[in-house]
């Protein structure tokens, strides 16, 4: 029984990853289309990962493991903006 639950969970996660992957492609296409109206260059977030990994990261872009913070490390206005505390 546990194996079937695990298999169902894995299938659900795979389906969710596929949906998110498709959504990312659509958003990347939209970003590229809009950015092309103001610049002849590719948007920095749409460059190949190898370019991002070897060059400077865009502002606010972080590589490496995610950082974990307790709510005291965030400004109150940010917490209130998202409705969390």
Sine and cosine of phi, psi and omega as CSV:
sin_phi,cos_phi,sin_psi,cos_psi,sin_omega,cos_omega
0.00,0.00,-0.70,0.72,0.00,-1.00
-0.89,0.46,-0.60,0.80,0.01,-1.00
-0.89,0.46,-0.63,0.78,0.00,-1.00
-0.94,0.33,-0.57,0.82,0.05,-1.00
-0.92,0.40,-0.67,0.75,0.04,-1.00
-0.90,0.43,-0.69,0.73,0.01,-1.00
-0.89,0.45,-0.67,0.74,0.04,-1.00
-0.89,0.45,-0.67,0.75,0.02,-1.00
-0.89,0.45,-0.68,0.73,0.03,-1.00
-0.89,0.45,-0.65,0.76,0.04,-1.00
-0.91,0.43,-0.65,0.76,0.04,-1.00
-0.90,0.44,-0.67,0.74,0.03,-1.00
-0.91,0.41,-0.65,0.76,0.03,-1.00
-0.89,0.46,-0.66,0.75,0.02,-1.00
-0.91,0.41,-0.65,0.76,0.02,-1.00
-0.91,0.41,-0.66,0.75,0.04,-1.00
-0.88,0.48,-0.67,0.74,0.03,-1.00
-0.88,0.47,-0.70,0.71,0.03,-1.00
-0.88,0.48,-0.70,0.71,-0.01,-1.00
-0.92,0.40,-0.61,0.79,0.05,-1.00
-0.88,0.47,-0.71,0.71,0.05,-1.00
-0.89,0.46,-0.67,0.74,-0.01,-1.00
-0.89,0.45,-0.67,0.75,0.03,-1.00
-0.87,0.49,-0.68,0.73,0.01,-1.00
-0.87,0.49,-0.67,0.74,0.02,-1.00
-0.90,0.43,-0.70,0.71,0.01,-1.00
-0.91,0.41,-0.64,0.77,0.05,-1.00
-0.89,0.45,-0.66,0.75,0.03,-1.00
-0.89,0.46,-0.70,0.71,0.02,-1.00
-0.89,0.45,-0.69,0.72,0.03,-1.00
-0.88,0.47,-0.69,0.72,0.01,-1.00
-0.89,0.46,-0.67,0.74,0.01,-1.00
-0.89,0.45,-0.72,0.69,-0.02,-1.00
-0.93,0.37,-0.69,0.72,-0.04,-1.00
-0.90,0.43,-0.54,0.84,-0.01,-1.00
-0.92,0.40,-0.29,0.96,0.04,-1.00
-0.98,0.20,-0.27,0.96,-0.02,-1.00
-0.89,-0.47,-0.17,0.99,-0.05,-1.00
-0.49,-0.87,0.53,-0.85,0.09,-1.00
-1.00,0.08,-0.17,0.98,-0.01,-1.00
-1.00,-0.08,0.32,-0.95,0.04,-1.00
-0.96,0.26,0.62,-0.78,0.05,-1.00
-0.85,0.52,0.65,-0.76,-0.04,-1.00
-0.82,0.57,-0.55,0.84,-0.01,-1.00
-0.97,0.24,-0.20,0.98,-0.02,-1.00
-0.98,-0.20,0.00,1.00,0.05,-1.00
-0.94,0.34,0.37,-0.93,0.03,-1.00
-0.82,0.57,0.55,-0.84,0.02,-1.00
-0.85,0.52,-0.53,0.85,0.00,-1.00
-0.91,0.42,-0.56,0.83,0.04,-1.00
-0.94,0.35,-0.70,0.72,0.02,-1.00
-0.90,0.44,-0.63,0.77,-0.05,-1.00
-0.93,0.37,-0.53,0.85,-0.07,-1.00
-1.00,-0.09,-0.29,0.96,-0.03,-1.00
-0.94,-0.35,-0.08,-1.00,0.02,-1.00
-0.92,0.38,0.55,-0.83,0.01,-1.00
-0.99,0.13,0.53,-0.85,0.09,-1.00
-0.88,0.48,0.41,-0.91,0.01,-1.00
-0.82,0.57,0.71,-0.71,0.02,-1.00
0.99,0.15,-0.11,0.99,-0.02,-1.00
-1.00,0.05,0.79,-0.62,-0.06,-1.00
-0.84,-0.54,0.72,-0.69,0.11,-0.99
-0.95,-0.31,0.32,-0.95,0.01,-1.00
0.98,-0.19,-0.06,-1.00,-0.06,-1.00
-0.92,0.40,0.51,-0.86,0.00,-1.00
-0.90,0.43,0.54,-0.84,0.04,-1.00
-1.00,-0.02,0.64,-0.77,0.04,-1.00
-0.94,-0.34,0.77,-0.64,-0.02,-1.00
-0.78,-0.62,0.50,-0.86,0.20,-0.98
-1.00,0.05,0.22,-0.98,-0.12,-0.99
-0.90,0.44,-0.31,0.95,-0.01,-1.00
-0.95,0.32,-0.24,0.97,-0.02,-1.00
-1.00,0.04,-0.10,0.99,-0.01,-1.00
-0.96,-0.27,0.62,-0.79,0.06,-1.00
-0.88,0.48,0.55,-0.83,-0.02,-1.00
-0.84,0.55,-0.62,0.78,-0.03,-1.00
-0.91,0.41,-0.52,0.85,0.04,-1.00
-0.94,0.35,-0.69,0.72,0.01,-1.00
-0.88,0.47,-0.70,0.72,-0.01,-1.00
-0.91,0.41,-0.57,0.82,0.01,-1.00
-0.87,0.49,-0.62,0.78,-0.02,-1.00
-1.00,0.00,-0.08,1.00,0.04,-1.00
0.95,0.30,0.47,0.88,0.01,-1.00
-0.86,-0.51,0.33,-0.94,0.08,-1.00
-0.47,-0.88,0.00,0.00,0.00,0.00
